[in-house]
Amino acid sequence: MARDEVRRQASGLDVAAVAEKVAEAAVRERETAERLRGNGSFYAFEMDRERLAVIWLAKHAEWQRVRDLMTALGWSVYEPEQDVQGSVWAREREERLAGALATQDDFEEQGREGADELRAEVRLSAAPSRLVQTVAYRAGLSPSQVLAQLAERIVVGEDGTVSVPPFTPSQ
């Protein structure tokens, strides 16, 4: 994120302006490192000190990279599109973000699909457990599949009684 922020902020800046940003980032990096060690007060709002220190460390490193790149290639102004390495990193970050969003969408879709489902863990005593395992083995199913088929056939009587008509578990 620090790289993306620096690329956005650096766009159109000349070497002198980038050098100022490097110096500012160095000061911020030093200040946050000192505050991380407990030397000095933090801002009025309390932010995760370690996170803030890491952010400024990353920004400082990226500003230095941009400055060094501009100097080495003789650029008068920074143009993010010309920064090959920065562009690769930006694409990789976009791909990771797209993958994370797709995973989140899949998870949410499964949640919507499974909203009417009930997942339960059932503990049976020894005798019923052996019976379910035997039926499952004979039908070529897992015990949970047999229990799911059993649950699908539950009939609730008018008086609240629960029963299951005879059936043969199948795949």
Buried (B, 14 or more C-beta within 10 A) or exposed (E): EBBBEBBEBBEEBEBEBBBEBBEBBBEBBEBBBEBBEEEEEEEEEEEEBEEBBBBBBBBBBBBBBBBEBBEEEEBEBBBBEEBEEBEEBBEEEEEEEEEEEEEEEEEEEEEEEEEEEEEEEEEEEEEEEEEBBEBBEEBEBEBEBBBBBBEEEEEEEEEEEEEEEEEEBEE
